[in-house]
Amino acid sequence: MKTLHGRCIRRWKLRFKDVCDSKVSPYFRKRDLKGFCRESGIVTADGMILNMAEGNAKFDFDGERHGWSPEFSKFFDENREKYMTEARLFLNEEATNDEIDDLIEEEISNWN
């Protein structure tokens, strides 16, 4: 199975496949979005990993999902790599294409 990053890049490419078809658009071609899809996929995957890492750390810190505090910030800084690694490994295996697609659509909806 591909990594989360690879799957996110692939999902961005699929999302824009029809937009960059020369039969559909007189302006955009597939080559136009190659770098865009790669960059966007990496941002999506990194966001998923960071979000899960922060959520897990908040739960371990006080058993609930509260906001940031100076104490939590220190705790997360000291344990960041552990939580990021755990989240990356979990999401590489468990993230679904539907979850990735939902995040992509959410990102696109925020462009307006």
Number of C-alpha atoms within 10 A of each C-alpha: 7 10 14 27 20 15 20 27 24 16 20 24 21 13 15 13 13 14 17 19 14 12 9 11 11 9 10 13 17 14 9 11 17 13 11 14 20 18 14 19 24 19 15 21 24 17 13 19 23 17 14 19 23 20 18 18 23 20 13 12 15 10 10 12 14 12 9 12 9 8 9 17 16 12 15 19 9 10 13 17 12 13 19 20 14 16 20 23 14 14 18 19 12 10 16 13 14 10 11 21 17 12 17 19 13 11 13 10 9 8 6 5
